[in-house]
Amino acid sequence: MSFLREGPVSLVARLVRSEALINEQLVLPAANRVSFEFDTIDARMTAEEALATIADKGQRTRLAVLKVLTTAEHFRYLTDVGEVRDGQWYWITLLPRGKQPGPFAWASSLGDAGYGENVPLVLDEIRYLFSEGDSPLSPVGAAVGNERALAQAIAEGCKFPASAIGKSSAAGILLSKITAPYEIIVRDVGQASFSSAVDRNGNELFHLDAGWPLSYNKKTVSLKPRLNVSDVPVILSHWDWDHLHGYHAIKGLAGAWITPVQRLGPGAKLVANTLASTNRLLGVSSANVSAGAVQLGRCKGKAGNLNQTGLCVQTTLKSGKTILFMGDADYDLFRPRLSTLPDFIVATHHGAKFNGSVVSPHRGSGRCVVSVGKGNGYGHPSEAAVLSHSAAGWSMSFTCERNGMPRGTRYLGP
């Protein structure tokens, strides 16, 4: 049985994402709920036990992902935090649903195939501890001091593996050996992101992200059997679970992972540690990588924001046409500048709202695929974002069922 079902549960939690749920017909936008998502670990551990766990030398089932649903105003009231941002650490206590009123929460502990079991809970208490980059704080009491000390030890242990930093050259050498793809397959993985570059015979050359829905978006997954893919390199746009959860949930991802160097939570650090221990983690810091048919850039968003500081990818097909893949970053953040306007794109952030403008298609028109799961918890895709893409000249298609077209994998190219 998951430790999340054992009654009151306390977690050391890193905030990895906060996203307003879209309701574009809502009269009072301020009433919108926000999904606050955390990468967490069971707080009933010593620091030594917790560090062993994230090094995959302990009880990995004590790792969990958590979503709390409330308004931004109520979250700030509960935590007494003026500015809520990614990379903040909290002490969270949860109760079984129905024990008392409070913001609804959903959590899942790590199992053999990832974070699949969805446990309904209610938020009992949440205390802000510190933000990454803060100096060690003096305790205001014994209990708070112990909580802070444990969380700070865990946060220190969640830094990107040092042995995998500065691997831009190694990533370039690996990518230079890959032939230009015939097309890109944008896979139907529900509310997640997972695309593959293939040759004319359908052989996989590399993957762009390796996502699979977490427990609270599990309903968006097709009923078909789990994917089984080739062990070619994975280019990870950023360390969000809907882009990397396939590490646990998809068979065959045994190749090298080219990733941005970012701050991590406990569960993500377990993945990074395991990859680094087998020399399969190639961390790209700030250098851009251009190798063969692939050009990688580091998005120049606000520091600490996983979405906006990840890797963006421009791939040239055999035909000479190009495909742009931004992960969840705004198009304006592509670095270095695009060598040419793309013929195809995978829409940023599953079709969610974004800042700035849509990149223009080469020759004034092109095809765009939105990787999205129908009925997801965020209201993706945003109609405003879809209209913006269409107005810019993009012909839109979706991996989910939409406008009379059944769900399924989509193809960009040749």
C-alpha positions as CSV (number, residue, x, y, z in Angstrom):
1,M,0.0,0.0,0.0
2,S,1.2,3.5,-0.8
3,F,2.5,5.4,2.2
4,L,0.1,8.2,1.1
5,R,-2.8,6.0,2.3
6,E,-1.3,5.6,5.8
7,G,-3.2,8.6,7.4
8,P,-1.7,12.0,8.0
9,V,1.3,12.3,5.7
10,S,4.0,15.0,5.8
11,L,6.2,15.8,2.8
12,V,9.2,17.8,2.0
13,A,8.1,19.4,-1.3
14,R,9.7,21.4,-4.1
15,L,7.3,23.5,-6.1
16,V,7.9,22.7,-9.8
17,R,4.9,24.2,-11.5
18,S,1.9,26.4,-11.0
19,E,-0.6,26.8,-13.7
20,A,-4.0,28.5,-13.8
21,L,-6.7,26.3,-15.1
22,I,-8.2,27.8,-18.2
23,N,-11.9,28.7,-18.4
24,E,-12.0,31.3,-21.1
25,Q,-15.8,31.8,-20.7
26,L,-15.5,32.6,-17.0
27,V,-16.9,36.0,-16.1
28,L,-14.6,36.4,-13.1
29,P,-11.1,35.3,-14.1
30,A,-9.8,35.9,-10.6
31,A,-12.0,32.9,-9.4
32,N,-9.9,30.5,-11.5
33,R,-8.2,27.8,-9.6
34,V,-4.5,27.2,-9.9
35,S,-2.8,23.8,-10.0
36,F,0.3,23.8,-7.7
37,E,2.5,20.8,-8.4
38,F,5.3,19.5,-6.3
39,D,8.1,16.9,-6.5
40,T,8.2,15.5,-3.0
41,I,9.6,13.0,-0.5
42,D,8.3,11.5,2.7
43,A,9.3,13.7,5.6
44,R,9.4,10.8,8.0
45,M,13.1,10.2,7.2
46,T,16.5,11.2,8.4
47,A,18.5,13.3,6.0
48,E,20.8,10.3,5.4
49,E,17.8,8.1,4.5
50,A,16.4,10.8,2.2
51,L,19.7,11.3,0.4
52,A,20.0,7.6,-0.1
53,T,16.5,7.5,-1.6
54,I,17.1,10.1,-4.2
55,A,20.4,8.3,-5.1
56,D,18.2,5.2,-5.7
57,K,19.8,3.4,-2.8
58,G,16.8,3.5,-0.5
59,Q,13.0,3.3,-0.6
60,R,12.1,4.9,-3.9
61,T,8.4,4.3,-3.0
62,R,8.8,7.2,-0.6
63,L,9.0,9.6,-3.5
64,A,5.8,11.2,-4.7
65,V,4.3,13.8,-6.9
66,L,1.6,16.1,-5.6
67,K,-1.0,18.5,-7.0
68,V,-2.9,21.0,-4.9
69,L,-5.8,22.9,-6.3
70,T,-6.8,26.3,-4.9
71,T,-6.7,29.9,-5.9
72,A,-3.5,31.9,-6.0
73,E,-4.8,34.2,-3.3
74,H,-5.6,31.4,-0.9
75,F,-2.3,29.7,-1.5
76,R,-0.5,32.9,-0.6
77,Y,-2.7,33.3,2.5
78,L,-1.9,29.7,3.6
79,T,1.8,30.0,3.1
80,D,2.3,33.7,3.8
81,V,4.5,34.0,0.7
82,G,4.3,37.2,-1.3
83,E,5.6,35.8,-4.6
84,V,5.0,32.2,-5.4
85,R,7.6,30.8,-7.8
86,D,9.2,27.5,-9.0
87,G,12.0,26.3,-6.8
88,Q,10.4,27.1,-3.4
89,W,10.5,24.4,-0.8
90,Y,7.6,23.7,1.6
91,W,6.6,21.4,4.4
92,I,3.2,19.9,3.6
93,T,0.8,17.8,5.7
94,L,-2.0,15.9,4.0
95,L,-5.1,14.1,5.3
96,P,-7.3,11.5,3.7
97,R,-10.2,13.1,1.7
98,G,-13.2,13.7,3.9
99,K,-11.4,14.0,7.2
100,Q,-11.7,17.8,7.2
101,P,-12.4,20.7,4.7
102,G,-9.6,22.2,2.8
103,P,-8.1,22.5,-0.7
104,F,-8.3,19.2,-2.6
105,A,-5.0,17.5,-3.4
106,W,-4.0,14.4,-5.4
107,A,-0.8,12.5,-4.9
108,S,1.0,9.5,-6.3
109,S,4.0,7.6,-5.0
110,L,6.6,6.1,-7.3
111,G,5.8,2.6,-8.4
112,D,7.4,0.2,-10.9
113,A,5.9,2.1,-13.9
114,G,6.1,5.6,-12.5
115,Y,3.6,7.8,-10.7
116,G,0.4,6.0,-11.7
117,E,-1.8,5.5,-8.6
118,N,-3.9,8.6,-7.9
119,V,-4.6,9.1,-4.1
120,P,-7.2,11.8,-3.3
121,L,-6.3,13.8,-0.3
122,V,-6.9,17.2,1.4
123,L,-4.4,19.8,2.3
124,D,-4.1,20.1,6.1
125,E,-1.1,22.4,6.4
126,I,1.5,24.0,4.2
127,R,4.5,25.9,5.5
128,Y,7.0,27.8,3.3
129,L,10.6,26.9,4.2
130,F,12.9,28.7,1.8
131,S,13.7,29.4,-1.9
132,E,16.7,28.0,-3.8
133,G,19.6,30.3,-3.5
134,D,18.7,31.5,0.0
135,S,21.4,31.6,2.6
136,P,20.9,29.0,5.4
137,L,18.2,30.3,7.7
138,S,18.3,30.5,11.5
139,P,15.6,28.4,13.1
140,V,12.8,30.1,14.9
141,G,12.0,27.0,17.0
142,A,13.2,23.5,17.4
143,A,10.5,21.9,15.2
144,V,10.8,24.4,12.4
145,G,14.5,24.2,12.6
146,N,14.5,20.4,12.2
147,E,12.1,20.7,9.2
148,R,14.2,23.3,7.6
149,A,17.4,21.4,8.2
150,L,16.0,18.3,6.6
151,A,14.6,20.2,3.6
152,Q,17.9,22.1,3.1
153,A,19.8,18.8,3.1
154,I,17.4,17.4,0.5
155,A,17.6,20.5,-1.6
156,E,21.4,20.4,-1.6
157,G,21.2,16.7,-2.6
158,C,18.9,17.6,-5.5
159,K,21.5,19.7,-7.4
160,F,22.1,18.5,-11.0
161,P,24.8,15.7,-11.0
162,A,28.2,17.5,-11.2
163,S,29.7,14.7,-13.3
164,A,27.1,15.4,-16.1
165,I,27.5,19.2,-16.3
166,G,29.4,20.8,-19.3
167,K,28.7,18.0,-21.8
168,S,27.8,20.2,-24.8
169,S,30.7,18.8,-26.8
170,A,29.8,15.2,-26.0
171,A,26.2,16.0,-27.0
172,G,27.4,17.5,-30.3
173,I,29.6,14.5,-31.1
174,L,26.6,12.1,-30.4
175,L,24.2,14.1,-32.5
176,S,26.7,14.5,-35.4
177,K,26.5,10.8,-36.0
178,I,22.7,10.9,-36.6
179,T,21.5,11.1,-40.2
180,A,18.9,13.7,-41.1
181,P,15.4,12.4,-40.3
182,Y,12.8,11.7,-42.9
183,E,10.0,12.9,-40.6
184,I,9.0,13.6,-37.0
185,I,6.4,11.4,-35.3
186,V,4.4,13.3,-32.6
187,R,3.1,10.5,-30.5
188,D,-0.3,10.3,-28.9
189,V,0.7,10.0,-25.3
190,G,-2.3,11.9,-23.8
191,Q,-1.4,15.0,-21.8
192,A,2.3,14.7,-22.3
193,S,5.1,15.3,-24.8
194,F,6.9,12.6,-26.7
195,S,8.1,12.9,-30.3
196,S,10.5,10.8,-32.3
197,A,12.7,11.5,-35.4
198,V,12.6,8.5,-37.8
199,D,14.2,7.6,-41.1
200,R,12.3,6.6,-44.3
201,N,11.9,3.0,-43.0
202,G,10.5,4.2,-39.6
203,N,13.6,3.5,-37.7
204,E,14.0,5.8,-34.7
205,L,17.0,8.2,-34.7
206,F,16.4,10.2,-31.6
207,H,13.5,11.2,-29.3
208,L,12.3,14.7,-28.5
209,D,11.2,14.5,-24.9
210,A,9.9,11.2,-23.4
211,G,6.7,12.2,-21.6
212,W,3.9,10.2,-20.2
213,P,0.9,11.5,-18.1
214,L,1.2,11.6,-14.4
215,S,-1.5,10.0,-12.3
216,Y,-3.9,13.0,-12.2
217,N,-3.9,13.0,-16.1
218,K,-3.9,9.3,-16.5
219,K,-7.4,9.4,-17.9
220,T,-6.0,11.1,-21.1
221,V,-3.8,8.0,-22.0
222,S,-5.0,5.7,-24.8
223,L,-6.2,2.3,-23.8
224,K,-3.6,0.8,-26.1
225,P,-0.6,-1.1,-24.6
226,R,2.3,0.9,-23.3
227,L,4.9,2.0,-25.8
228,N,8.1,0.1,-26.5
229,V,10.7,2.2,-28.2
230,S,14.3,2.1,-29.3
231,D,17.2,3.0,-27.1
232,V,18.3,6.0,-29.2
233,P,19.2,9.4,-27.6
234,V,16.6,11.5,-25.9
235,I,16.7,15.3,-26.1
236,L,14.9,16.5,-23.0
237,S,13.5,20.0,-23.3
238,H,13.2,20.5,-19.5
239,W,12.7,18.6,-16.3
240,D,8.9,18.6,-16.0
241,W,7.3,15.2,-15.4
242,D,5.0,15.3,-18.5
243,H,8.1,15.5,-20.6
244,L,10.3,12.9,-18.7
245,H,7.9,10.5,-17.0
246,G,8.5,8.0,-19.8
247,Y,11.8,7.2,-18.1
248,H,9.6,5.1,-15.7
249,A,6.6,4.4,-17.9
250,I,7.9,3.6,-21.3
251,K,10.1,0.6,-22.1
252,G,13.2,0.9,-24.2
253,L,14.5,4.3,-23.3
254,A,18.0,3.0,-22.6
255,G,20.0,5.5,-24.6
256,A,21.8,8.7,-23.6
257,W,19.7,11.7,-22.4
258,I,20.8,15.2,-23.5
259,T,19.2,17.6,-21.0
260,P,19.4,21.2,-19.7
261,V,21.2,21.7,-16.4
262,Q,18.4,22.7,-14.1
263,R,17.6,22.5,-10.4
264,L,15.7,19.4,-9.6
265,G,13.2,17.9,-7.1
266,P,13.7,14.6,-5.3
267,G,12.1,12.4,-7.9
268,A,13.7,14.1,-10.8
269,K,17.1,13.9,-9.1
270,L,16.6,10.1,-8.8
271,V,16.2,9.9,-12.6
272,A,19.3,12.2,-13.1
273,N,21.4,10.2,-10.6
274,T,20.6,6.9,-12.3
275,L,21.4,8.3,-15.7
276,A,24.6,9.9,-14.6
277,S,25.7,6.7,-12.8
278,T,25.7,4.9,-16.2
279,N,27.2,7.9,-18.1
280,R,24.0,8.4,-20.0
281,L,23.3,12.0,-18.8
282,L,24.7,14.8,-20.9
283,G,24.0,18.2,-19.3
284,V,23.9,21.3,-21.5
285,S,24.4,24.5,-19.6
286,S,24.6,27.6,-21.7
287,A,26.4,26.6,-24.8
288,N,24.4,26.1,-28.0
289,V,25.0,22.9,-29.9
290,S,24.8,22.6,-33.7
291,A,25.5,19.1,-35.0
292,G,24.4,17.6,-38.3
293,A,20.7,18.0,-38.7
294,V,20.1,19.1,-35.1
295,Q,20.5,22.6,-33.6
296,L,20.1,22.9,-29.8
297,G,19.6,26.2,-28.0
298,R,19.2,27.1,-24.4
299,C,16.0,29.2,-23.8
300,K,16.8,32.5,-22.1
301,G,13.9,32.8,-19.7
302,K,13.7,33.8,-16.1
303,A,16.2,31.8,-13.9
304,G,14.6,29.0,-12.0
305,N,11.6,28.6,-14.4
306,L,11.9,25.1,-15.8
307,N,9.6,25.8,-18.8
308,Q,11.5,28.9,-20.0
309,T,15.1,27.8,-19.4
310,G,15.1,24.5,-21.2
311,L,16.4,23.3,-24.5
312,C,14.8,24.3,-27.8
313,V,15.5,22.2,-30.9
314,Q,15.5,22.9,-34.6
315,T,15.8,19.8,-36.8
316,T,16.4,19.7,-40.6
317,L,14.7,16.9,-42.5
318,K,16.1,15.0,-45.5
319,S,13.8,17.2,-47.6
320,G,15.6,20.3,-46.3
321,K,12.5,21.5,-44.4
322,T,12.9,22.3,-40.8
323,I,10.9,21.6,-37.6
324,L,10.9,23.7,-34.4
325,F,10.4,22.1,-31.0
326,M,10.1,24.5,-28.0
327,G,9.0,22.2,-25.2
328,D,7.0,24.5,-23.0
329,A,9.0,27.7,-23.7
330,D,7.8,30.9,-25.4
331,Y,8.8,31.1,-29.1
332,D,10.5,34.5,-28.5
333,L,13.0,32.7,-26.2
334,F,14.7,30.6,-28.9
335,R,18.5,31.0,-28.8
336,P,20.5,31.3,-30.9
337,R,18.3,33.0,-33.5
338,L,16.6,30.7,-35.9
339,S,18.8,30.0,-39.0
340,T,15.6,29.8,-41.0
341,L,11.9,30.1,-40.3
342,P,10.4,26.6,-39.7
343,D,8.2,24.6,-42.0
344,F,6.7,22.7,-39.2
345,I,6.3,23.1,-35.4
346,V,5.2,21.2,-32.4
347,A,3.1,23.8,-30.5
348,T,4.7,25.0,-27.3
349,H,3.2,23.9,-23.9
350,H,0.5,21.6,-25.3
351,G,-1.3,24.5,-26.8
352,A,-1.4,26.6,-23.6
353,K,-1.3,30.4,-23.5
354,F,2.1,31.8,-24.0
355,N,3.8,35.2,-23.9
356,G,5.1,37.0,-27.0
357,S,4.4,36.2,-30.6
358,V,4.0,32.9,-32.6
359,V,6.9,32.1,-34.8
360,S,6.0,32.6,-38.5
361,P,6.0,29.7,-40.9
362,H,8.5,29.5,-43.8
363,R,6.8,30.7,-47.0
364,G,3.8,32.0,-45.0
365,S,2.2,28.7,-44.2
366,G,3.0,25.4,-42.4
367,R,1.8,22.6,-40.3
368,C,1.6,22.6,-36.5
369,V,0.8,19.7,-34.2
370,V,-0.5,20.1,-30.6
371,S,0.5,17.3,-28.3
372,V,-2.4,17.3,-25.8
373,G,-4.8,15.0,-24.0
374,K,-8.5,15.6,-24.1
375,G,-10.0,16.2,-20.6
376,N,-6.6,17.2,-19.1
377,G,-6.7,19.1,-15.8
378,Y,-5.4,22.4,-17.3
379,G,-7.9,23.1,-20.0
380,H,-5.3,22.7,-22.8
381,P,-5.4,23.7,-25.6
382,S,-6.3,27.4,-25.1
383,E,-8.6,28.6,-27.8
384,A,-6.7,31.9,-27.8
385,A,-3.4,30.1,-28.4
386,V,-5.0,28.0,-31.2
387,L,-6.3,31.1,-32.9
388,S,-3.0,32.9,-32.6
389,H,-1.2,30.0,-34.3
390,S,-3.9,29.9,-37.1
391,A,-3.7,33.6,-37.6
392,A,0.1,33.3,-38.0
393,G,-0.4,30.9,-40.9
394,W,-0.2,27.5,-39.2
395,S,-2.5,24.6,-40.1
396,M,-3.4,23.0,-36.8
397,S,-3.8,19.4,-35.9
398,F,-4.0,17.7,-32.5
399,T,-3.1,14.3,-31.0
400,C,-6.4,14.3,-29.1
401,E,-9.9,13.9,-30.5
402,R,-10.9,17.3,-31.9
403,N,-13.1,18.8,-34.6
404,G,-14.3,15.4,-35.7
405,M,-10.8,13.9,-36.1
406,P,-10.0,10.8,-33.9
407,R,-7.1,10.9,-31.5
408,G,-3.8,9.5,-32.7
409,T,-0.2,10.0,-33.6
410,R,0.6,12.8,-36.1
411,Y,3.4,13.2,-38.6
412,L,5.5,16.2,-39.6
413,G,7.3,16.0,-42.9
414,P,8.7,15.0,-45.2
